[in-house]
Amino acid sequence: MPKNAVRFVVTLKSGDKVNVNYSPDFLNHLEFRGNVSETGYRSEFPFPVDSHPSLDEVKALAGEIAQKLYDENPAKYGTQQPLF
């Protein structure tokens, strides 16, 4: 995890928690760990490279993305598949 990375948790409508790592120094990179995909992991670059979003903006967008990923996750009610 990069030095300036920020960790936080978002709560989905279902009550599930999703761990988020935000790396502003790596192209505003977001990593999601939780019930958001069949592997339990998802990586996103939702902001333009030259933007400098506030942490509140990052957290709000991360919550929206996590909810969308959860809603689209076909395995959300079953077991997750290993990444490898």
Stockholm file with secondary structure:
# STOCKHOLM 1.0

chainA/1-84         MPKNAVRFVVTLKSGDKVNVNYSPDFLNHLEFRGNVSETGYRSEFPFPVDSHPSLDEVKALAGEIAQKLYDENPAKYGTQQPLF
#=GR chainA/1-84 SS CCTTCEEEEEECTTSCEEEEEEETTTTTEEEEESTTSSSSEEEECCSCTTCCCCHHHHHHHHHHHHHHHHHHCTTTTSCCCCCC
#=GC SS_cons        CCTTCEEEEEECTTSCEEEEEEETTTTTEEEEESTTSSSSEEEECCSCTTCCCCHHHHHHHHHHHHHHHHHHCTTTTSCCCCCC
//
